Amino acid sequence: MNVKKEEYNQLLGRKRLTIELEHHGNSTPKKDTIKEVLAEKYKHDPESISIRHVYPKFGQGISRVIAHLYDKKETKEYMEPKKKEKKA
């Protein structure tokens, strides 16, 4: 895991990370797996981490990930868009 860009936004209370993940010979990692890796590396609560985008590079085994690490879980719940419920 290579951190390409790291910037802290004090107004929003979050850190925005641009990361390059290598996964040669494997499928693109799931968002939950990426959250666990980031939580372990940055000693953060996985509930306060949001994976915004995962961009795999075709045929190279490398993905670019954009993630937000919030200071508080409540801030994340307020700032991040809500997922729509499926209709029955």
Gaussian input, Z-matrix of N, CA and C with variables (Angstrom, degrees):
# hf/3-21g

backbone

0 1
 N
 C     1     B1
 C     2     B2     1     A1
 N     3     B3     2     A2     1     D1
 C     4     B4     3     A3     2     D2
 C     5     B5     4     A4     3     D3
 N     6     B6     5     A5     4     D4
 C     7     B7     6     A6     5     D5
 C     8     B8     7     A7     6     D6
 N     9     B9     8     A8     7     D7
 C    10    B10     9     A9     8     D8
 C    11    B11    10    A10     9     D9
 N    12    B12    11    A11    10    D10
 C    13    B13    12    A12    11    D11
 C    14    B14    13    A13    12    D12
 N    15    B15    14    A14    13    D13
 C    16    B16    15    A15    14    D14
 C    17    B17    16    A16    15    D15
 N    18    B18    17    A17    16    D16
 C    19    B19    18    A18    17    D17
 C    20    B20    19    A19    18    D18
 N    21    B21    20    A20    19    D19
 C    22    B22    21    A21    20    D20
 C    23    B23    22    A22    21    D21
 N    24    B24    23    A23    22    D22
 C    25    B25    24    A24    23    D23
 C    26    B26    25    A25    24    D24
 N    27    B27    26    A26    25    D25
 C    28    B28    27    A27    26    D26
 C    29    B29    28    A28    27    D27
 N    30    B30    29    A29    28    D28
 C    31    B31    30    A30    29    D29
 C    32    B32    31    A31    30    D30
 N    33    B33    32    A32    31    D31
 C    34    B34    33    A33    32    D32
 C    35    B35    34    A34    33    D33
 N    36    B36    35    A35    34    D34
 C    37    B37    36    A36    35    D35
 C    38    B38    37    A37    36    D36
 N    39    B39    38    A38    37    D37
 C    40    B40    39    A39    38    D38
 C    41    B41    40    A40    39    D39
 N    42    B42    41    A41    40    D40
 C    43    B43    42    A42    41    D41
 C    44    B44    43    A43    42    D42
 N    45    B45    44    A44    43    D43
 C    46    B46    45    A45    44    D44
 C    47    B47    46    A46    45    D45
 N    48    B48    47    A47    46    D46
 C    49    B49    48    A48    47    D47
 C    50    B50    49    A49    48    D48
 N    51    B51    50    A50    49    D49
 C    52    B52    51    A51    50    D50
 C    53    B53    52    A52    51    D51
 N    54    B54    53    A53    52    D52
 C    55    B55    54    A54    53    D53
 C    56    B56    55    A55    54    D54
 N    57    B57    56    A56    55    D55
 C    58    B58    57    A57    56    D56
 C    59    B59    58    A58    57    D57
 N    60    B60    59    A59    58    D58
 C    61    B61    60    A60    59    D59
 C    62    B62    61    A61    60    D60
 N    63    B63    62    A62    61    D61
 C    64    B64    63    A63    62    D62
 C    65    B65    64    A64    63    D63
 N    66    B66    65    A65    64    D64
 C    67    B67    66    A66    65    D65
 C    68    B68    67    A67    66    D66
 N    69    B69    68    A68    67    D67
 C    70    B70    69    A69    68    D68
 C    71    B71    70    A70    69    D69
 N    72    B72    71    A71    70    D70
 C    73    B73    72    A72    71    D71
 C    74    B74    73    A73    72    D72
 N    75    B75    74    A74    73    D73
 C    76    B76    75    A75    74    D74
 C    77    B77    76    A76    75    D75
 N    78    B78    77    A77    76    D76
 C    79    B79    78    A78    77    D77
 C    80    B80    79    A79    78    D78
 N    81    B81    80    A80    79    D79
 C    82    B82    81    A81    80    D80
 C    83    B83    82    A82    81    D81
 N    84    B84    83    A83    82    D82
 C    85    B85    84    A84    83    D83
 C    86    B86    85    A85    84    D84
 N    87    B87    86    A86    85    D85
 C    88    B88    87    A87    86    D86
 C    89    B89    88    A88    87    D87
 N    90    B90    89    A89    88    D88
 C    91    B91    90    A90    89    D89
 C    92    B92    91    A91    90    D90
 N    93    B93    92    A92    91    D91
 C    94    B94    93    A93    92    D92
 C    95    B95    94    A94    93    D93
 N    96    B96    95    A95    94    D94
 C    97    B97    96    A96    95    D95
 C    98    B98    97    A97    96    D96
 N    99    B99    98    A98    97    D97
 C   100   B100    99    A99    98    D98
 C   101   B101   100   A100    99    D99
 N   102   B102   101   A101   100   D100
 C   103   B103   102   A102   101   D101
 C   104   B104   103   A103   102   D102
 N   105   B105   104   A104   103   D103
 C   106   B106   105   A105   104   D104
 C   107   B107   106   A106   105   D105
 N   108   B108   107   A107   106   D106
 C   109   B109   108   A108   107   D107
 C   110   B110   109   A109   108   D108
 N   111   B111   110   A110   109   D109
 C   112   B112   111   A111   110   D110
 C   113   B113   112   A112   111   D111
 N   114   B114   113   A113   112   D112
 C   115   B115   114   A114   113   D113
 C   116   B116   115   A115   114   D114
 N   117   B117   116   A116   115   D115
 C   118   B118   117   A117   116   D116
 C   119   B119   118   A118   117   D117
 N   120   B120   119   A119   118   D118
 C   121   B121   120   A120   119   D119
 C   122   B122   121   A121   120   D120
 N   123   B123   122   A122   121   D121
 C   124   B124   123   A123   122   D122
 C   125   B125   124   A124   123   D123
 N   126   B126   125   A125   124   D124
 C   127   B127   126   A126   125   D125
 C   128   B128   127   A127   126   D126
 N   129   B129   128   A128   127   D127
 C   130   B130   129   A129   128   D128
 C   131   B131   130   A130   129   D129
 N   132   B132   131   A131   130   D130
 C   133   B133   132   A132   131   D131
 C   134   B134   133   A133   132   D132
 N   135   B135   134   A134   133   D133
 C   136   B136   135   A135   134   D134
 C   137   B137   136   A136   135   D135
 N   138   B138   137   A137   136   D136
 C   139   B139   138   A138   137   D137
 C   140   B140   139   A139   138   D138
 N   141   B141   140   A140   139   D139
 C   142   B142   141   A141   140   D140
 C   143   B143   142   A142   141   D141
 N   144   B144   143   A143   142   D142
 C   145   B145   144   A144   143   D143
 C   146   B146   145   A145   144   D144
 N   147   B147   146   A146   145   D145
 C   148   B148   147   A147   146   D146
 C   149   B149   148   A148   147   D147
 N   150   B150   149   A149   148   D148
 C   151   B151   150   A150   149   D149
 C   152   B152   151   A151   150   D150
 N   153   B153   152   A152   151   D151
 C   154   B154   153   A153   152   D152
 C   155   B155   154   A154   153   D153
 N   156   B156   155   A155   154   D154
 C   157   B157   156   A156   155   D155
 C   158   B158   157   A157   156   D156
 N   159   B159   158   A158   157   D157
 C   160   B160   159   A159   158   D158
 C   161   B161   160   A160   159   D159
 N   162   B162   161   A161   160   D160
 C   163   B163   162   A162   161   D161
 C   164   B164   163   A163   162   D162
 N   165   B165   164   A164   163   D163
 C   166   B166   165   A165   164   D164
 C   167   B167   166   A166   165   D165
 N   168   B168   167   A167   166   D166
 C   169   B169   168   A168   167   D167
 C   170   B170   169   A169   168   D168
 N   171   B171   170   A170   169   D169
 C   172   B172   171   A171   170   D170
 C   173   B173   172   A172   171   D171
 N   174   B174   173   A173   172   D172
 C   175   B175   174   A174   173   D173
 C   176   B176   175   A175   174   D174
 N   177   B177   176   A176   175   D175
 C   178   B178   177   A177   176   D176
 C   179   B179   178   A178   177   D177
 N   180   B180   179   A179   178   D178
 C   181   B181   180   A180   179   D179
 C   182   B182   181   A181   180   D180
 N   183   B183   182   A182   181   D181
 C   184   B184   183   A183   182   D182
 C   185   B185   184   A184   183   D183
 N   186   B186   185   A185   184   D184
 C   187   B187   186   A186   185   D185
 C   188   B188   187   A187   186   D186
 N   189   B189   188   A188   187   D187
 C   190   B190   189   A189   188   D188
 C   191   B191   190   A190   189   D189
 N   192   B192   191   A191   190   D190
 C   193   B193   192   A192   191   D191
 C   194   B194   193   A193   192   D192
 N   195   B195   194   A194   193   D193
 C   196   B196   195   A195   194   D194
 C   197   B197   196   A196   195   D195
 N   198   B198   197   A197   196   D196
 C   199   B199   198   A198   197   D197
 C   200   B200   199   A199   198   D198
 N   201   B201   200   A200   199   D199
 C   202   B202   201   A201   200   D200
 C   203   B203   202   A202   201   D201
 N   204   B204   203   A203   202   D202
 C   205   B205   204   A204   203   D203
 C   206   B206   205   A205   204   D204
 N   207   B207   206   A206   205   D205
 C   208   B208   207   A207   206   D206
 C   209   B209   208   A208   207   D207
 N   210   B210   209   A209   208   D208
 C   211   B211   210   A210   209   D209
 C   212   B212   211   A211   210   D210
 N   213   B213   212   A212   211   D211
 C   214   B214   213   A213   212   D212
 C   215   B215   214   A214   213   D213
 N   216   B216   215   A215   214   D214
 C   217   B217   216   A216   215   D215
 C   218   B218   217   A217   216   D216
 N   219   B219   218   A218   217   D217
 C   220   B220   219   A219   218   D218
 C   221   B221   220   A220   219   D219
 N   222   B222   221   A221   220   D220
 C   223   B223   222   A222   221   D221
 C   224   B224   223   A223   222   D222
 N   225   B225   224   A224   223   D223
 C   226   B226   225   A225   224   D224
 C   227   B227   226   A226   225   D225
 N   228   B228   227   A227   226   D226
 C   229   B229   228   A228   227   D227
 C   230   B230   229   A229   228   D228
 N   231   B231   230   A230   229   D229
 C   232   B232   231   A231   230   D230
 C   233   B233   232   A232   231   D231
 N   234   B234   233   A233   232   D232
 C   235   B235   234   A234   233   D233
 C   236   B236   235   A235   234   D234
 N   237   B237   236   A236   235   D235
 C   238   B238   237   A237   236   D236
 C   239   B239   238   A238   237   D237
 N   240   B240   239   A239   238   D238
 C   241   B241   240   A240   239   D239
 C   242   B242   241   A241   240   D240
 N   243   B243   242   A242   241   D241
 C   244   B244   243   A243   242   D242
 C   245   B245   244   A244   243   D243
 N   246   B246   245   A245   244   D244
 C   247   B247   246   A246   245   D245
 C   248   B248   247   A247   246   D246
 N   249   B249   248   A248   247   D247
 C   250   B250   249   A249   248   D248
 C   251   B251   250   A250   249   D249
 N   252   B252   251   A251   250   D250
 C   253   B253   252   A252   251   D251
 C   254   B254   253   A253   252   D252
 N   255   B255   254   A254   253   D253
 C   256   B256   255   A255   254   D254
 C   257   B257   256   A256   255   D255
 N   258   B258   257   A257   256   D256
 C   259   B259   258   A258   257   D257
 C   260   B260   259   A259   258   D258
 N   261   B261   260   A260   259   D259
 C   262   B262   261   A261   260   D260
 C   263   B263   262   A262   261   D261

   B1=1.4533
   B2=1.5217
   B3=1.3252
   B4=1.4570
   B5=1.5217
   B6=1.3267
   B7=1.4566
   B8=1.5235
   B9=1.3272
   B10=1.4647
   B11=1.5249
   B12=1.3395
   B13=1.4562
   B14=1.5208
   B15=1.3217
   B16=1.4564
   B17=1.5239
   B18=1.3259
   B19=1.4673
   B20=1.5233
   B21=1.3317
   B22=1.4553
   B23=1.5169
   B24=1.3248
   B25=1.4499
   B26=1.5209
   B27=1.3026
   B28=1.4580
   B29=1.5304
   B30=1.3074
   B31=1.4524
   B32=1.5346
   B33=1.3219
   B34=1.4569
   B35=1.5285
   B36=1.3115
   B37=1.4600
   B38=1.5134
   B39=1.3391
   B40=1.4585
   B41=1.5254
   B42=1.3044
   B43=1.4551
   B44=1.5258
   B45=1.3285
   B46=1.4656
   B47=1.5236
   B48=1.3224
   B49=1.4554
   B50=1.5171
   B51=1.3193
   B52=1.4532
   B53=1.5261
   B54=1.3267
   B55=1.4635
   B56=1.5258
   B57=1.3161
   B58=1.4470
   B59=1.5295
   B60=1.3373
   B61=1.4599
   B62=1.5198
   B63=1.3138
   B64=1.4616
   B65=1.5216
   B66=1.3318
   B67=1.4623
   B68=1.5251
   B69=1.3223
   B70=1.4585
   B71=1.5226
   B72=1.3224
   B73=1.4508
   B74=1.5201
   B75=1.3053
   B76=1.4678
   B77=1.5153
   B78=1.3313
   B79=1.4559
   B80=1.5301
   B81=1.3218
   B82=1.4600
   B83=1.5234
   B84=1.3324
   B85=1.4693
   B86=1.5288
   B87=1.3295
   B88=1.4710
   B89=1.5200
   B90=1.3333
   B91=1.4623
   B92=1.5284
   B93=1.3407
   B94=1.4666
   B95=1.5249
   B96=1.3224
   B97=1.4674
   B98=1.5224
   B99=1.3254
   B100=1.4640
   B101=1.5261
   B102=1.3392
   B103=1.4616
   B104=1.5208
   B105=1.3333
   B106=1.4627
   B107=1.5260
   B108=1.3198
   B109=1.4664
   B110=1.5306
   B111=1.3333
   B112=1.4651
   B113=1.5277
   B114=1.3251
   B115=1.4674
   B116=1.5208
   B117=1.3152
   B118=1.4682
   B119=1.5266
   B120=1.3291
   B121=1.4609
   B122=1.5363
   B123=1.3391
   B124=1.4570
   B125=1.5249
   B126=1.3527
   B127=1.4629
   B128=1.5283
   B129=1.3340
   B130=1.4618
   B131=1.5235
   B132=1.3223
   B133=1.4547
   B134=1.5302
   B135=1.3406
   B136=1.4739
   B137=1.5268
   B138=1.3323
   B139=1.4620
   B140=1.5346
   B141=1.3313
   B142=1.4690
   B143=1.5304
   B144=1.3249
   B145=1.4621
   B146=1.5242
   B147=1.3185
   B148=1.4603
   B149=1.5241
   B150=1.3191
   B151=1.4647
   B152=1.5263
   B153=1.3144
   B154=1.4560
   B155=1.5266
   B156=1.3331
   B157=1.4573
   B158=1.5224
   B159=1.3281
   B160=1.4639
   B161=1.5251
   B162=1.3318
   B163=1.4542
   B164=1.5283
   B165=1.3485
   B166=1.4634
   B167=1.5287
   B168=1.3244
   B169=1.4652
   B170=1.5232
   B171=1.2981
   B172=1.4549
   B173=1.5266
   B174=1.3376
   B175=1.4509
   B176=1.5180
   B177=1.3277
   B178=1.4609
   B179=1.5206
   B180=1.3280
   B181=1.4591
   B182=1.5145
   B183=1.3186
   B184=1.4661
   B185=1.5346
   B186=1.3227
   B187=1.4628
   B188=1.5173
   B189=1.3272
   B190=1.4645
   B191=1.5131
   B192=1.3352
   B193=1.4625
   B194=1.5220
   B195=1.3206
   B196=1.4614
   B197=1.5259
   B198=1.3407
   B199=1.4593
   B200=1.5208
   B201=1.3325
   B202=1.4629
   B203=1.5222
   B204=1.3332
   B205=1.4597
   B206=1.5256
   B207=1.3160
   B208=1.4673
   B209=1.5186
   B210=1.3423
   B211=1.4573
   B212=1.5222
   B213=1.3417
   B214=1.4618
   B215=1.5245
   B216=1.3196
   B217=1.4593
   B218=1.5275
   B219=1.3402
   B220=1.4575
   B221=1.5300
   B222=1.3207
   B223=1.4688
   B224=1.5193
   B225=1.3225
   B226=1.4610
   B227=1.5218
   B228=1.3212
   B229=1.4621
   B230=1.5272
   B231=1.3287
   B232=1.4565
   B233=1.5362
   B234=1.3343
   B235=1.4654
   B236=1.5313
   B237=1.3081
   B238=1.4611
   B239=1.5251
   B240=1.3456
   B241=1.4720
   B242=1.5260
   B243=1.3156
   B244=1.4497
   B245=1.5259
   B246=1.3376
   B247=1.4617
   B248=1.5213
   B249=1.2967
   B250=1.4603
   B251=1.5276
   B252=1.3256
   B253=1.4563
   B254=1.5233
   B255=1.3439
   B256=1.4493
   B257=1.5140
   B258=1.3397
   B259=1.4486
   B260=1.5232
   B261=1.3057
   B262=1.4750
   B263=1.4947
   A1=108.26
   A2=115.83
   A3=122.23
   A4=108.96
   A5=116.49
   A6=120.87
   A7=107.65
   A8=115.57
   A9=120.82
   A10=111.94
   A11=116.05
   A12=119.92
   A13=108.60
   A14=115.83
   A15=121.43
   A16=108.07
   A17=115.95
   A18=119.28
   A19=108.92
   A20=115.39
   A21=121.96
   A22=109.48
   A23=116.85
   A24=123.17
   A25=107.18
   A26=116.60
   A27=121.63
   A28=111.57
   A29=117.88
   A30=121.63
   A31=111.31
   A32=116.88
   A33=121.06
   A34=112.71
   A35=117.82
   A36=121.42
   A37=112.65
   A38=116.68
   A39=119.61
   A40=111.14
   A41=114.07
   A42=122.25
   A43=106.81
   A44=116.85
   A45=121.91
   A46=108.22
   A47=115.90
   A48=122.03
   A49=110.44
   A50=115.91
   A51=122.28
   A52=105.76
   A53=115.46
   A54=121.81
   A55=109.27
   A56=115.74
   A57=121.51
   A58=108.11
   A59=116.73
   A60=122.52
   A61=109.94
   A62=116.40
   A63=121.48
   A64=108.54
   A65=116.14
   A66=121.58
   A67=109.96
   A68=116.21
   A69=122.31
   A70=110.45
   A71=116.38
   A72=121.69
   A73=113.77
   A74=118.95
   A75=122.78
   A76=109.37
   A77=115.10
   A78=119.32
   A79=109.46
   A80=115.51
   A81=120.79
   A82=108.67
   A83=118.45
   A84=120.25
   A85=112.04
   A86=115.10
   A87=121.49
   A88=109.77
   A89=116.07
   A90=120.87
   A91=111.60
   A92=117.34
   A93=120.18
   A94=111.26
   A95=117.26
   A96=121.44
   A97=110.64
   A98=116.38
   A99=120.92
   A100=110.16
   A101=117.09
   A102=121.39
   A103=111.35
   A104=116.78
   A105=120.95
   A106=111.42
   A107=117.03
   A108=121.05
   A109=110.42
   A110=116.90
   A111=120.62
   A112=111.47
   A113=117.21
   A114=120.82
   A115=110.75
   A116=116.38
   A117=120.20
   A118=111.42
   A119=116.65
   A120=119.94
   A121=112.17
   A122=117.19
   A123=121.03
   A124=113.51
   A125=116.66
   A126=122.32
   A127=110.28
   A128=114.00
   A129=123.14
   A130=108.26
   A131=116.64
   A132=121.94
   A133=108.73
   A134=119.10
   A135=119.63
   A136=113.53
   A137=117.47
   A138=121.19
   A139=112.17
   A140=117.40
   A141=120.68
   A142=112.16
   A143=116.99
   A144=121.92
   A145=108.45
   A146=115.92
   A147=121.68
   A148=108.69
   A149=116.26
   A150=121.38
   A151=106.47
   A152=116.33
   A153=121.01
   A154=112.22
   A155=117.70
   A156=121.34
   A157=110.37
   A158=115.55
   A159=122.75
   A160=105.96
   A161=116.28
   A162=122.30
   A163=109.54
   A164=118.63
   A165=119.28
   A166=110.96
   A167=116.07
   A168=121.39
   A169=107.26
   A170=116.14
   A171=121.74
   A172=111.89
   A173=116.00
   A174=122.43
   A175=116.04
   A176=119.24
   A177=120.68
   A178=113.23
   A179=118.49
   A180=120.64
   A181=112.76
   A182=116.59
   A183=122.46
   A184=107.90
   A185=116.10
   A186=120.90
   A187=109.83
   A188=115.80
   A189=121.64
   A190=106.94
   A191=116.03
   A192=122.15
   A193=109.02
   A194=116.06
   A195=121.94
   A196=106.82
   A197=115.84
   A198=121.29
   A199=110.51
   A200=115.52
   A201=122.42
   A202=108.07
   A203=116.71
   A204=122.74
   A205=107.09
   A206=116.50
   A207=121.68
   A208=110.38
   A209=115.78
   A210=121.39
   A211=111.36
   A212=116.39
   A213=121.66
   A214=109.82
   A215=116.20
   A216=121.91
   A217=110.19
   A218=117.01
   A219=121.38
   A220=111.33
   A221=116.71
   A222=120.88
   A223=110.18
   A224=116.72
   A225=120.91
   A226=110.40
   A227=116.65
   A228=120.20
   A229=111.52
   A230=116.76
   A231=121.29
   A232=111.50
   A233=117.05
   A234=121.57
   A235=114.02
   A236=118.21
   A237=120.96
   A238=111.22
   A239=116.71
   A240=119.23
   A241=110.60
   A242=115.21
   A243=121.78
   A244=109.86
   A245=116.03
   A246=120.33
   A247=108.98
   A248=116.33
   A249=121.29
   A250=109.10
   A251=114.99
   A252=120.54
   A253=109.12
   A254=115.42
   A255=119.65
   A256=109.71
   A257=116.08
   A258=121.12
   A259=109.61
   A260=115.77
   A261=120.40
   A262=111.60
   D1=119.86
   D2=177.90
   D3=-112.14
   D4=124.55
   D5=176.71
   D6=-85.45
   D7=113.85
   D8=-178.26
   D9=-86.16
   D10=-37.07
   D11=-176.80
   D12=-149.53
   D13=137.50
   D14=179.36
   D15=-141.41
   D16=121.05
   D17=179.81
   D18=-139.33
   D19=140.39
   D20=-178.69
   D21=-105.94
   D22=130.31
   D23=177.58
   D24=-108.53
   D25=104.47
   D26=-175.13
   D27=-68.53
   D28=-34.28
   D29=-179.29
   D30=-63.94
   D31=-42.69
   D32=-179.61
   D33=-89.25
   D34=-12.14
   D35=178.69
   D36=68.77
   D37=42.74
   D38=-179.73
   D39=-146.57
   D40=159.59
   D41=175.63
   D42=-113.31
   D43=129.16
   D44=178.73
   D45=-102.25
   D46=124.97
   D47=-178.51
   D48=-116.05
   D49=138.89
   D50=168.71
   D51=-115.89
   D52=117.80
   D53=-171.32
   D54=-123.48
   D55=148.85
   D56=173.31
   D57=-114.51
   D58=116.90
   D59=-179.30
   D60=-104.13
   D61=137.73
   D62=175.46
   D63=-103.93
   D64=131.98
   D65=179.29
   D66=-144.85
   D67=54.84
   D68=-177.30
   D69=-60.65
   D70=129.77
   D71=177.29
   D72=79.41
   D73=-0.93
   D74=178.79
   D75=-121.53
   D76=167.87
   D77=176.81
   D78=-75.97
   D79=169.88
   D80=177.34
   D81=-62.60
   D82=131.88
   D83=-177.76
   D84=-63.86
   D85=146.90
   D86=177.90
   D87=-73.67
   D88=157.68
   D89=-178.99
   D90=-62.26
   D91=-36.65
   D92=179.44
   D93=-64.87
   D94=-38.25
   D95=178.07
   D96=-65.46
   D97=-41.88
   D98=178.92
   D99=-64.21
   D100=-40.28
   D101=177.45
   D102=-58.88
   D103=-44.80
   D104=179.93
   D105=-62.05
   D106=-42.14
   D107=179.72
   D108=-64.41
   D109=-44.33
   D110=179.48
   D111=-66.77
   D112=-39.27
   D113=179.25
   D114=-63.07
   D115=-38.77
   D116=179.37
   D117=-70.84
   D118=-41.98
   D119=-177.30
   D120=-70.10
   D121=-43.40
   D122=-175.59
   D123=-97.53
   D124=3.53
   D125=-179.81
   D126=51.96
   D127=56.08
   D128=-176.52
   D129=-121.32
   D130=156.69
   D131=174.62
   D132=-73.86
   D133=127.37
   D134=179.80
   D135=-59.45
   D136=-24.45
   D137=179.42
   D138=-70.04
   D139=-20.30
   D140=-178.67
   D141=-102.06
   D142=15.72
   D143=178.80
   D144=-111.79
   D145=135.45
   D146=178.35
   D147=-124.24
   D148=124.29
   D149=174.93
   D150=-91.94
   D151=111.52
   D152=-175.41
   D153=-81.56
   D154=-48.24
   D155=-176.47
   D156=-145.38
   D157=149.39
   D158=171.06
   D159=-130.99
   D160=116.38
   D161=-178.79
   D162=-112.30
   D163=100.22
   D164=177.18
   D165=-78.29
   D166=145.80
   D167=175.26
   D168=-98.05
   D169=119.52
   D170=-172.66
   D171=-59.05
   D172=126.19
   D173=174.17
   D174=76.54
   D175=1.04
   D176=-176.12
   D177=-107.63
   D178=-17.18
   D179=-178.34
   D180=71.81
   D181=29.12
   D182=179.58
   D183=-130.86
   D184=138.27
   D185=176.23
   D186=-128.38
   D187=143.30
   D188=174.52
   D189=-101.00
   D190=129.09
   D191=-176.00
   D192=-120.12
   D193=136.09
   D194=172.86
   D195=-114.02
   D196=122.74
   D197=-176.02
   D198=-132.80
   D199=151.31
   D200=174.74
   D201=-115.71
   D202=128.50
   D203=175.26
   D204=-109.26
   D205=108.58
   D206=-177.40
   D207=-87.80
   D208=150.14
   D209=177.37
   D210=-68.70
   D211=-36.90
   D212=-177.60
   D213=-131.26
   D214=148.37
   D215=178.16
   D216=-64.70
   D217=-37.19
   D218=-179.11
   D219=-63.25
   D220=-37.41
   D221=178.27
   D222=-64.62
   D223=-41.09
   D224=178.79
   D225=-62.31
   D226=-45.46
   D227=-178.96
   D228=-62.24
   D229=-33.06
   D230=179.96
   D231=-76.52
   D232=-40.70
   D233=-171.63
   D234=-84.38
   D235=-36.31
   D236=-174.01
   D237=-79.75
   D238=144.67
   D239=179.13
   D240=-67.19
   D241=146.83
   D242=179.62
   D243=-83.24
   D244=144.60
   D245=176.36
   D246=-82.08
   D247=139.54
   D248=179.97
   D249=-77.75
   D250=145.66
   D251=176.45
   D252=-80.39
   D253=146.62
   D254=178.29
   D255=-76.57
   D256=143.96
   D257=178.15
   D258=-79.95
   D259=144.00
   D260=-178.47
   D261=-83.04

